[in-house]
């Protein structure tokens, strides 16, 4: 780091003193002022500037500058509000790369953002400022009036800048205590809730079911609508159970076609098929001693369901191309948002596997049935989003809370999480308002009063399928993917509702 700097020992001693000085800074402004002053002394540059991204990471602003031995006062009327358009700064910021120009006056780069001088600036060094999460949050700029290679300072100044950004984040967190309303909502995530947020009766019942099966070897079937947190429950069963020290492996059964899913789960031997040039263990072997979550088990092909049944009954697997079987020690948790009982009656799911998986079912409640949990979850997601974006925690207006409480959340917790994260990004102040949330409150069209319940449900389903097919110009594969259905299930429903392919191109039968 100090090989090419002038007087390496003196430079190292000065750098060490700078770390100590930054650690003692009492507020963020003094910290940044001490940073640019120290960098000017270390590099010998006449001008040092620190640019930082705002809380939304969309605007780059000049925070502090040091010129010819003195701090420059920020004149907001004369300085640009956003430096994102500056080519040199943008390159260092977006590419996370050091920019060093030894002959700035003869270069093609635009330096109009630098303070005007009688003699032109000659050399420049731009060092990305990186926080503890390795995210680029700003740029440290060093400019000299003499020609020279400033790149020798890049490594040491980059580390100094990273330390300064960590201190800055700490100071801002200490300066912004959590509002009382937010501090009071941390209570739902209490010991015994297995990391699940919520204190509604429905969630207490779910936690009670988890506690019953936690230390047993039984297969668990987690049921619930899309977005209710089935994978979180499966992970809780693993993390709080006796297999917590083992691996936790997740496989979405809808993500692969049948042949690839089989090789992914069971593994294969060399020569089992074209391209199998070596032995490869499957996910059952990878999860040995731990837990394997088979998500969307309702989408598993029938042929593969029979092989899974043998795994559950015998505790052994046979990789593709192998002559024998071997034992595995894996706890299997299955999850699905489908009605497996109906799929059994339709011949789309094996009855014997269904009853084997239904050994201990846990049905997760939709968010609309979790009284009082919406606000606790919303505040939790907002705090996580603020921490991720490196911004101060946001408060909640009464209008925003009422707005969320009056919504049904068809996408459940996953939809709520996405809405809150988007609202935090849109919020430029310190409080979330109802306008930051785009909720679809439209109601379905009224049904004919003479239709019974079954006919009304079929009418809604028919319109939904037709709209989706029209959207994809009659492409059944794309329509099935958007609806979250296997293609064969979509074909079955089209036949049951007497929907012809021609209907999807504009004609209603």
C-alpha positions in Angstrom: 0.0 0.0 0.0 2.9 2.4 0.8 5.5 1.2 -1.7 5.2 4.0 -4.1 4.1 6.9 -1.9 6.7 9.5 -0.9 8.2 8.9 2.6 6.2 5.7 3.3 6.9 5.6 7.1 5.8 9.2 7.6 2.8 8.6 5.4 1.8 5.5 7.4 2.1 7.4 10.7 -0.1 10.2 9.4 -2.6 7.8 8.0 -2.9 6.0 11.3 -3.4 9.3 13.1 -6.2 10.1 10.6 -8.1 6.9 11.5 -7.9 7.9 15.2 -9.1 11.4 14.4 -12.1 10.2 12.4 -13.1 7.8 15.1 -13.3 10.7 17.6 -15.6 12.9 15.4 -18.8 13.7 17.3 -21.1 14.4 14.3 -21.3 13.7 10.6 -20.3 17.1 9.4 -17.1 17.2 11.5 -16.3 13.7 10.3 -16.5 14.7 6.7 -14.5 17.9 7.3 -11.8 16.0 9.0 -11.8 13.5 6.1 -11.2 16.0 3.4 -8.7 18.0 5.4 -6.7 14.8 6.2 -6.8 13.6 2.6 -5.5 16.9 1.4 -2.5 16.6 3.7 -1.9 13.0 2.8 -2.1 13.4 -1.0 -0.7 17.0 -1.2 -3.7 18.0 -3.3 -4.9 21.6 -3.3 -8.6 20.5 -3.7 -10.4 17.6 -2.0 -14.1 17.1 -2.3 -16.5 14.5 -0.9 -19.7 13.6 -2.8 -22.4 11.4 -1.3 -25.5 9.8 -2.6 -28.8 10.8 -0.8 -31.0 8.4 1.1 -32.7 7.2 -2.1 -29.4 6.6 -3.8 -30.6 8.6 -6.8 -28.9 12.0 -6.3 -25.2 12.7 -5.8 -24.5 15.9 -3.8 -21.3 17.7 -2.8 -21.1 17.4 1.0 -17.8 19.1 1.9 -14.7 20.6 0.1 -11.2 21.6 1.1 -9.3 24.2 -1.0 -5.9 25.7 -0.4 -5.9 25.0 3.3 -9.5 26.0 4.2 -13.0 24.6 4.2 -15.3 25.8 1.5 -18.7 27.0 2.6 -21.5 25.4 0.7 -23.4 28.0 -1.3 -26.6 26.2 -2.3 -27.6 29.0 -4.7 -24.5 28.6 -6.8 -23.8 24.8 -6.6 -25.7 22.2 -8.5 -28.2 20.1 -6.6 -27.2 16.9 -8.3 -23.8 15.9 -9.8 -25.0 12.6 -11.4 -24.5 14.1 -14.9 -20.8 14.6 -14.4 -18.9 12.0 -16.5 -15.9 11.4 -14.2 -18.0 11.2 -11.0 -20.5 9.0 -12.6 -17.9 6.5 -13.9 -16.3 6.1 -10.5 -19.7 5.8 -8.8 -21.4 3.3 -11.2 -18.4 1.2 -12.1 -16.9 1.2 -8.6 -13.5 2.0 -10.1 -10.7 4.4 -9.3 -10.2 7.2 -11.9 -6.7 8.6 -12.1 -5.7 11.3 -14.7 -2.1 12.5 -14.6 -2.6 15.2 -17.3 -6.0 16.6 -16.8 -5.6 19.8 -18.8 -4.8 17.8 -22.0 -7.6 15.3 -21.5 -11.1 15.2 -23.1 -12.9 15.0 -19.8 -15.3 17.8 -18.7 -14.1 19.3 -15.5 -16.5 22.3 -15.4 -17.8 21.1 -12.0 -14.4 21.9 -10.4 -13.9 25.4 -8.9 -12.5 27.8 -11.5 -8.8 28.7 -11.2 -6.4 31.1 -13.0 -4.2 28.1 -13.9 -5.9 24.9 -15.0 -6.1 21.8 -12.8 -3.5 19.3 -13.9 -4.1 15.9 -12.2 -7.1 14.2 -10.6 -8.0 11.1 -8.5 -11.5 9.9 -8.0 -11.9 7.1 -5.4 -15.3 5.4 -4.8 -16.6 5.6 -1.2 -17.8 2.2 -0.1 -19.8 1.4 3.0 -19.5 -1.7 5.2 -21.8 -3.7 2.8 -19.5 -3.0 -0.1 -22.1 -0.6 -1.6 -20.8 2.5 -3.4 -22.3 5.5 -1.6 -20.2 8.4 -2.9 -16.9 9.6 -4.4 -13.8 11.2 -2.9 -12.2 13.6 -5.3 -8.5 14.8 -5.1 -7.3 17.4 -7.6 -3.8 19.0 -7.9 -2.4 21.9 -9.8 0.7 20.0 -10.7 1.0 17.0 -13.0 1.5 13.8 -11.1 0.4 10.2 -10.7 -2.1 10.3 -7.8 -3.0 6.6 -8.2 -0.4 5.7 -5.6 -2.8 7.1 -3.0 -5.9 5.2 -4.2 -5.6 2.1 -2.0 -4.9 3.8 1.3 -7.5 6.6 0.7 -10.1 4.0 -0.4 -9.7 2.2 3.0 -9.8 5.5 4.8 -13.0 6.4 3.0 -14.6 3.1 3.8 -13.8 3.6 7.5 -15.3 7.1 7.3 -18.5 5.9 5.7 -18.9 3.3 8.5 -18.4 6.0 11.1 -20.9 8.2 9.3 -23.5 5.5 9.2 -23.0 5.0 13.0 -23.3 8.7 13.8 -26.5 9.0 11.8 -28.1 6.0 13.5 -27.3 7.4 16.9 -28.7 10.8 15.9 -32.0 9.3 14.7 -33.7 7.3 17.5 -36.6 5.2 16.5 -40.0 6.8 17.0 -42.0 5.6 19.9 -44.7 4.2 17.6 -42.1 2.0 15.8 -40.4 0.9 19.0 -43.7 -0.4 20.3 -44.3 -2.7 17.3 -41.2 -4.8 17.9 -43.2 -6.8 20.5 -44.8 -9.3 18.0 -41.4 -10.9 17.2 -41.1 -12.4 20.7 -39.3 -15.5 21.8 -41.4 -18.5 20.9 -42.7 -17.0 17.7 -40.0 -18.8 15.7 -39.0 -15.6 14.0 -42.5 -15.0 12.5 -43.9 -11.5 12.8 -47.5 -11.2 14.1 -49.5 -11.7 17.3 -53.0 -12.4 15.8 -54.9 -15.4 17.0 -54.3 -17.1 13.6 -50.5 -16.7 13.9 -50.5 -17.9 17.5 -52.3 -21.0 16.3 -49.7 -21.4 13.6 -46.8 -21.1 16.1 -48.5 -23.6 18.3 -48.7 -26.1 15.4 -45.0 -25.6 14.7 -44.2 -26.3 18.4 -46.1 -29.6 18.2 -44.1 -31.0 15.3 -40.8 -29.3 15.9 -39.0 -32.2 17.6 -40.8 -35.0 15.8 -39.6 -36.8 12.6 -43.0 -36.4 10.8 -43.3 -35.1 7.3 -44.9 -31.6 7.3 -47.2 -30.3 4.6 -47.4 -26.5 4.7 -50.5 -25.2 3.0 -51.6 -21.6 2.2 -52.2 -19.0 -0.5 -49.3 -17.6 -2.5 -47.3 -15.1 -0.4 -48.3 -16.3 3.0 -44.8 -17.3 4.1 -44.7 -21.1 3.6 -40.9 -21.1 3.2 -40.4 -19.1 6.4 -42.4 -21.7 8.3 -40.3 -24.5 6.8 -37.2 -22.7 7.8 -38.5 -22.1 11.3 -39.1 -25.9 11.6 -35.5 -26.4 10.6 -33.8 -23.6 12.5 -35.6 -24.3 15.8 -35.6 -28.1 15.6 -32.9 -30.8 16.3 -31.6 -30.5 12.7 -30.6 -26.8 12.9 -26.9 -27.7 12.5 -27.6 -29.5 9.2 -28.3 -28.0 5.8 -31.5 -26.4 4.7 -32.2 -27.0 1.0 -35.0 -25.6 -1.0 -36.3 -26.9 -4.4 -39.2 -25.4 -6.3 -40.9 -28.3 -8.1 -42.4 -26.0 -10.7 -39.0 -24.7 -11.8 -37.8 -27.7 -13.8 -39.3 -30.1 -16.3 -39.7 -33.7 -15.1 -36.4 -35.2 -16.3 -34.3 -32.3 -15.0 -36.2 -32.3 -11.7 -35.5 -36.0 -11.2 -31.8 -35.6 -11.7 -31.8 -32.5 -9.5 -33.4 -34.3 -6.6 -31.9 -37.8 -7.0 -28.6 -37.0 -8.7 -27.0 -39.2 -11.3 -24.1 -41.4 -12.1 -21.5 -40.9 -14.9 -22.9 -42.0 -18.2 -26.5 -42.0 -17.1 -27.4 -39.8 -20.0 -25.8 -37.7 -22.7 -23.6 -35.1 -21.0 -23.3 -36.9 -17.7 -19.5 -36.9 -17.6 -19.2 -37.3 -13.9 -21.1 -38.4 -10.8 -23.3 -35.7 -9.3 -25.1 -36.0 -6.0 -28.7 -34.7 -5.8 -30.5 -32.5 -3.4 -31.5 -35.4 -1.2 -27.8 -36.1 -0.6 -27.1 -32.4 -0.2 -29.7 -32.2 2.5 -28.4 -35.3 4.4 -28.7 -34.6 8.1 -30.9 -31.6 7.5 -34.2 -30.5 5.9 -35.3 -30.5 2.3 -38.2 -28.2 1.4 -40.1 -29.3 -1.7 -41.9 -26.1 -2.6 -44.9 -26.2 -5.0 -45.2 -30.0 -4.5 -48.5 -29.8 -6.4 -46.6 -29.2 -9.6 -44.5 -32.3 -9.3 -45.1 -34.7 -12.3 -47.1 -37.9 -11.5 -44.2 -40.2 -12.5 -41.9 -38.4 -10.1 -44.5 -38.5 -7.3 -44.2 -42.3 -7.2 -40.4 -42.1 -6.6 -40.9 -39.5 -3.9 -43.4 -41.8 -2.2 -40.7 -44.5 -2.0 -38.3 -42.0 -0.5 -40.8 -41.1 2.2 -41.6 -44.7 3.0 -38.2 -46.4 2.7 -35.8 -43.5 3.4 -33.6 -44.4 0.4 -32.9 -43.1 -3.1 -31.6 -44.4 -6.3 -29.6 -41.9 -8.5 -30.2 -42.0 -12.2 -27.9 -44.6 -13.8 -27.2 -46.3 -10.5 -27.8 -50.0 -9.9 -28.5 -49.8 -6.2 -30.0 -47.5 -3.6 -28.5 -45.9 -0.5 -30.0 -44.5 2.7 -30.5 -40.9 3.4 -31.4 -39.0 6.6 -33.5 -36.1 5.5 -36.6 -34.4 7.0 -38.9 -33.5 4.1 -41.2 -30.5 4.3 -43.6 -30.0 1.4 -45.4 -26.8 0.6 -48.1 -25.8 -1.9 -50.8 -23.2 -2.5 -52.9 -25.7 -4.4 -55.9 -27.8 -3.2 -54.2 -31.2 -3.2 -57.5 -33.0 -2.3 -59.2 -31.6 -5.4 -56.1 -32.5 -7.5 -56.4 -36.1 -6.2 -60.1 -36.2 -7.3 -59.1 -34.9 -10.7 -56.4 -37.4 -11.1 -53.6 -34.8 -11.1 -52.0 -35.9 -7.8 -51.3 -39.4 -6.4 -53.7 -40.3 -3.6 -51.2 -42.4 -1.7 -48.6 -39.6 -1.7 -51.2 -37.1 -0.6 -52.0 -39.0 2.5 -48.3 -39.6 3.2 -47.6 -35.9 3.0 -50.7 -35.0 5.0 -49.1 -36.7 8.1 -48.9 -33.3 9.8 -50.5 -30.4 7.8 -50.0 -26.7 8.8 -52.3 -24.3 7.0 -51.1 -20.7 7.0 -53.8 -18.0 7.3 -54.0 -15.4 4.5 -53.1 -11.9 5.6 -56.7 -10.7 5.5 -57.5 -13.1 8.4 -54.5 -11.9 10.6 -56.2 -9.2 12.6 -53.6 -6.5 13.6 -50.6 -8.1 11.9 -50.6 -5.9 8.8 -49.3 -2.8 10.6 -46.7 -4.9 12.5 -45.4 -6.4 9.3 -45.5 -3.1 7.5 -43.3 -1.4 10.1 -40.9 -4.4 10.1 -40.5 -4.3 6.3 -40.1 -0.5 6.4 -37.3 -0.8 9.0 -35.6 -3.5 6.9 -35.9 -1.4 3.7 -34.4 1.7 5.4 -31.5 -0.4 6.7 -30.9 -1.8 3.2 -31.0 1.7 1.6 -28.7 3.1 4.3 -31.3 5.8 5.3 -32.8 7.0 8.5 -35.9 5.1 9.7 -39.2 6.6 8.5 -42.3 7.4 10.5 -45.9 6.4 9.6 -48.7 8.9 9.1 -52.2 7.9 10.2 -53.4 8.1 6.7 -50.9 5.5 5.5 -51.8 3.1 8.3 -55.5 3.4 7.6 -54.8 2.9 3.9 -53.1 -0.4 4.6 -55.6 -1.6 7.1 -58.5 -1.1 4.6 -56.8 -3.3 1.9 -57.4 -7.0 1.4 -53.9 -8.0 0.2 -54.7 -10.7 -2.3 -50.9 -11.3 -2.6 -50.6 -11.6 1.2 -47.4 -10.9 3.0 -45.3 -10.9 -0.2 -47.5 -8.2 -1.7 -47.3 -6.1 1.5 -43.5 -6.4 1.5 -43.2 -5.2 -2.0 -45.6 -2.3 -1.4 -43.7 -1.1 1.7 -40.3 -1.3 0.0 -41.6 0.7 -3.0 -43.1 3.3 -0.6 -39.8 3.7 1.2 -38.0 4.3 -2.1 -40.6 6.8 -3.1 -40.6 8.6 0.2 -38.2 11.6 0.1 -39.1 12.9 3.5 -39.2 11.3 6.9 -42.8 10.1 7.0 -44.7 7.6 4.8 -48.0 8.9 3.4 -51.0 7.2 1.9 -49.9 8.6 -1.5 -46.7 6.4 -1.4 -48.8 3.3 -1.6 -50.4 2.2 -4.9 -53.2 -0.2 -3.8 -55.6 -1.8 -6.3 -58.9 -1.3 -4.6 -61.0 -2.1 -7.6 -63.8 -4.6 -7.0 -64.9 -7.3 -9.4 -67.9 -6.6 -11.6 -71.3 -7.5 -10.0 -72.7 -10.9 -10.8 -76.1 -11.7 -12.1 -78.3 -12.0 -9.0 -80.0 -15.2 -10.5 -76.8 -17.2 -10.5 -76.0 -19.5 -7.6 -72.6 -19.6 -5.9 -71.1 -22.3 -8.1 -72.2 -20.5 -11.3 -70.8 -17.2 -10.1 -67.4 -18.8 -9.2 -67.3 -20.4 -12.7 -68.1 -17.1 -14.3 -65.3 -15.4 -12.5 -62.9 -18.2 -13.3 -64.0 -18.2 -17.0 -63.4 -14.5 -17.3 -60.0 -14.7 -15.6 -58.8 -17.5 -18.0 -60.1 -15.7 -21.1 -58.4 -12.4 -20.1 -55.1 -14.2 -19.5 -55.3 -16.1 -22.8 -56.1 -12.9 -24.7 -53.2 -11.2 -23.0 -50.8 -13.9 -24.4 -52.6 -14.2 -27.8 -53.9 -17.7 -27.0 -50.5 -19.1 -25.9 -51.5 -21.6 -23.3 -48.0 -22.2 -22.0 -47.5 -18.5 -21.1 -51.0 -18.2 -19.7 -50.4 -21.2 -17.5 -47.1 -19.7 -16.3 -48.8 -16.4 -15.3 -51.6 -18.2 -13.6 -49.2 -20.4 -11.6 -50.8 -23.6 -13.1 -49.3 -26.6 -14.8 -50.3 -26.6 -18.5 -52.2 -29.8 -18.1 -54.3 -28.2 -15.3 -55.0 -25.2 -17.5 -56.2 -27.5 -20.3 -58.4 -29.4 -17.9 -60.0 -26.1 -16.7 -60.5 -24.8 -20.2 -62.3 -28.1 -21.1 -64.5 -28.1 -17.9 -65.6 -24.5 -18.6 -66.1 -25.3 -22.4 -63.6 -22.6 -23.4 -62.4 -23.0 -27.0 -59.1 -21.5 -28.1 -61.0 -19.2 -30.5 -62.6 -17.6 -27.5 -59.3 -16.2 -26.4 -58.8 -14.2 -29.7 -61.8 -12.0 -29.1 -65.0 -14.2 -29.2 -66.9 -15.1 -26.0 -68.7 -18.4 -26.2 
